[in-house]
Each structure stands twice: as structure tokens, then as C-alpha cells.
Amino acid sequence: MRALVTGGAGFIGSHVVRELLHKGHEVVVIDDLSTGFMENLASVQEEIRFIQGSIDDPDLWRTSPSDCQVIYHLAASVGNQRSILDPVNDASVNLVGTLHLLNAARTHRTEKVVMASSAGIFGEPVRLPVDEGHPKNPDSPYGVTKLAAEQMALVYSRLFGLSTVALRYFNVYGTLQRYDAYGNVIPIFAQQMIRRQPLTIYGDGHQTRDFVNVVDVARATVAAGMSKHASGVYNIGSGMATTLNQLVATMQEVTGIPVNVRYDVPRRGDVRHSLASIAWASRDFDYTPSLGLPEGLEEYFDWFMGWVS
Ligand SMILES: NC(=O)c1ccc[n+]([C@@H]2O[C@H](COP(=O)([O-])OP(=O)(O)OC[C@H]3O[C@@H](n4cnc5c(N)ncnc54)[C@H](O)[C@@H]3O)[C@@H](O)[C@H]2O)c1
């Protein structure tokens, strides 16, 4: 089977590419390298076809391959804070880009589109764990565009019979996740730890997150693409809540680096609690997270130390 992966040079996308190759699929990647890196694909560069372009450019879709049976759509402008700074770019990439992709999938009679959605669509939970039917109340333009994109995919399913799956990833972490100004908490803390700087927690540290390893997320994504039963929306998390204070303690244990924590005021767009119910993914495509946070963090630090040195 031939698969198209948008955002395949990114953190999660490059793991999805490797999982697809591992399962024997041919892979085409589309990426504009705005936040992704060819280096993420270095070990598989000879095995894939790479197209550099932006998903919100209609010309890209006129010339994109028409013979991919499944599209894994991970390209996006990612993160709450980035979207607050540039909501127009967020809408252009995450919503308009997704629309171009859905139109191309419809034209080329693609069998299935699996898209990366986000726990950001829910906003502050009114009940825990967050199941798929939980009210949607996004706290940032990012959450709004991700929700609109998944709704658009569902509408394309109803109107045109295109099979679509939206996977609402929770807090994904793991190898190849780099530190940047908008990065997730684990790379930021890792960077501060190895520089022996104090870690900054926005809030009191009792807020919770559902940290899920990228290896499990990549497996779930490919399994959703292959499964006859997967259709509609699914949460992809670990099903475990971790407070930021517990995260810091685990990072300290795993590395042996003593840390100092500074507490600052909570940031706009950050929710207080987050925890996924993963029963639907488990029922429809046998999703079971395999890596606990301590093992995942050990693996992450092994990679991170090599990357920064
Ligand atoms: N990392 C997380 O915790 C998390 C959580 C929820 C959802 N997600 C979703 O997972 C997907 C992958 O996220 P990630 O963490 O790997 O981020 P990432 O920034 O590493 O990956 C995004 C990739 O998309 C590419 N890209 C961005 N804009 C593009 C455009 N206009 N055209 C073509 N390519 C473009 C980037 O170059 C990059 O390679 C995204 O859809 C994101 O919204 C991630």
C-alpha cells in the first residue's frame, strides 16, 4: 500500500513514516520544513519520496501524487501559544490546508484520511477522563482550527463518502522532539535541566497532563489507517494523569540532575487538567500504550543528550 504523510519531517510525522516503512508500505512525504527537519528522516531518506511544499498552496495539490491509498495528515501550525501570536497563519495551514487535502483526497478517490487532531479542541475539561463526547470548548485559535478541521473531515465523510479518522493526540513526547520557543514542556524542561537552569512552571505544578510516548502515537496512527473498524474521532493519550510536579520529580530521578523549580503565573490558553479516555481506540484498533513515563523519559534523555552535544 502507498501512503502519503503530510508533516512527515516533523516530530510525530517522522515516527509515523518509520512505522509505515516498518509495516512494508511505500511512503510519500509532503512537508514545507517550516518546523520539520530532513534530519528526522535521515535514516529512511532513500526509502521515501519527499515533496517540499505547503499544504495551503493549491498548486501543490494539483501536482501531488494521486495513487496513495491512505493519507496521514500531520502537517500543521502546532501549539496554543503560536496560534495566539498568529491566528491567521494557524487558520490558513490547519483549516484551509486541510480543505485542500480533503478535496485532493476526494478527487483521487483516496481510501482513507487519518488526521492529527488535538486534545486542544476540548478546552478546560468539565469531567475526567475526557471521552470523545466531552464538550468542545477550545481555549486558543489552535484548538478552534483543529476542531474545525476535524469537523470538516467528518462532513466530507457524510457528503462524499470519504473515509476519515481524526485522532486527538494528548501531550505527545519522545525522541526527536526538539526544544523551541513554542515547544512542549518536556523538551523545555530537559533543556533547562542540562543547562542547570531553574525550571519554570506556570501555575502551582498541580495541573495535570496526559503524556503519551510518540512511539505509541505512531503505532496508533498507522493502526487507525489500516483498521476497517476505525472511523470518526478517537482520543490518543496514555490514559494516565501526571502533575507537572510529578513530571519534574521523574525527570530528576531519571537523569540524577538536581532541579530548582520557579513558579510563575499560569499562561493564557493552558488548561488546568487533561486526561484521555482511550477506550474507543482500544476497542476499534487495539490501541494499548506500551511505554510508561519513566522508560519514555529515559529514552528521551538518551536521544536529547546526543542531540544537544
Ligand atoms: N506534539 C504534540 O503533543 C501534539 C499534540 C496534539 C496534536 N498534535 C498534532 O500532531 C501533528 C504533528 O505535530 P508535531 O508535534 O509533530 O509538530 P511538528 O511541528 O514537529 O510537525 C509538523 C510538521 O508539519 C510541517 N508543516 C507545518 N506547516 C506546514 C505546511 N503549511 N505545509 C506542509 N508542511 C507543514 C512542519 O514542517 C513539520 O514537519 C500536528 O498536526 C499537531 O497539531 C501534536
The ligand as a MOL file (V3000), in Angstrom:
LIG
                    3D

  0  0  0     0  0            999 V3000
M  V30 BEGIN CTAB
M  V30 COUNTS 44 48 0 0 0
M  V30 BEGIN ATOM
M  V30 1 N 3.1760 17.2830 19.7700 0
M  V30 2 C 2.0130 17.1560 20.4060 0
M  V30 3 O 1.9540 16.9680 21.6320 0
M  V30 4 C 0.7140 17.2010 19.6360 0
M  V30 5 C -0.4790 17.1340 20.3910 0
M  V30 6 C -1.6870 17.1820 19.7190 0
M  V30 7 C -1.7230 17.2230 18.3350 0
M  V30 8 N -0.5440 17.2800 17.6350 0 CHG=1
M  V30 9 C -0.6500 17.3310 16.1650 0
M  V30 10 O 0.2530 16.3800 15.6120 0
M  V30 11 C 0.7420 16.8550 14.3540 0
M  V30 12 C 2.2490 16.8110 14.3260 0
M  V30 13 O 2.7540 17.6710 15.3450 0
M  V30 14 P 4.2810 17.6690 15.8140 0
M  V30 15 O 4.2850 17.8040 17.2830 0
M  V30 16 O 4.9790 16.5480 15.1740 0 CHG=-1
M  V30 17 O 4.7820 19.0700 15.2370 0
M  V30 18 P 5.9510 19.4040 14.1970 0
M  V30 19 O 5.9710 20.9010 14.1170 0
M  V30 20 O 7.2080 18.7070 14.5450 0
M  V30 21 O 5.3770 18.7770 12.8580 0
M  V30 22 C 4.5870 19.4890 11.9520 0
M  V30 23 C 5.1820 19.2540 10.5710 0
M  V30 24 O 4.3360 19.9020 9.6210 0
M  V30 25 C 5.1570 20.6610 8.7500 0
M  V30 26 N 4.3510 21.7960 8.2820 0
M  V30 27 C 3.9150 22.8670 9.0020 0
M  V30 28 N 3.2100 23.6870 8.2280 0
M  V30 29 C 3.1790 23.1130 7.0000 0
M  V30 30 C 2.6000 23.4850 5.7630 0
M  V30 31 N 1.9280 24.6470 5.6230 0
M  V30 32 N 2.7500 22.6520 4.6930 0
M  V30 33 C 3.4710 21.4980 4.8050 0
M  V30 34 N 4.0530 21.1090 5.9500 0
M  V30 35 C 3.8950 21.9040 7.0260 0
M  V30 36 C 6.3410 21.1140 9.5680 0
M  V30 37 O 7.4820 21.4720 8.7910 0
M  V30 38 C 6.5820 19.8760 10.4200 0
M  V30 39 O 7.4260 18.9670 9.7640 0
M  V30 40 C 0.1450 18.2520 14.1710 0
M  V30 41 O -0.9910 18.1530 13.3480 0
M  V30 42 C -0.2480 18.6550 15.5760 0
M  V30 43 O -1.3000 19.5870 15.5720 0
M  V30 44 C 0.6730 17.2810 18.2520 0
M  V30 END ATOM
M  V30 BEGIN BOND
M  V30 1 1 1 2
M  V30 2 2 2 3
M  V30 3 1 2 4
M  V30 4 1 4 5
M  V30 5 2 4 44
M  V30 6 2 5 6
M  V30 7 1 6 7
M  V30 8 2 7 8
M  V30 9 1 8 9
M  V30 10 1 8 44
M  V30 11 1 9 10
M  V30 12 1 9 42
M  V30 13 1 10 11
M  V30 14 1 11 12
M  V30 15 1 11 40
M  V30 16 1 12 13
M  V30 17 1 13 14
M  V30 18 2 14 15
M  V30 19 1 14 16
M  V30 20 1 14 17
M  V30 21 1 17 18
M  V30 22 2 18 19
M  V30 23 1 18 20
M  V30 24 1 18 21
M  V30 25 1 21 22
M  V30 26 1 22 23
M  V30 27 1 23 24
M  V30 28 1 23 38
M  V30 29 1 24 25
M  V30 30 1 25 26
M  V30 31 1 25 36
M  V30 32 1 26 27
M  V30 33 1 26 35
M  V30 34 2 27 28
M  V30 35 1 28 29
M  V30 36 1 29 30
M  V30 37 2 29 35
M  V30 38 1 30 31
M  V30 39 2 30 32
M  V30 40 1 32 33
M  V30 41 2 33 34
M  V30 42 1 34 35
M  V30 43 1 36 37
M  V30 44 1 36 38
M  V30 45 1 38 39
M  V30 46 1 40 41
M  V30 47 1 40 42
M  V30 48 1 42 43
M  V30 END BOND
M  V30 END CTAB
M  END
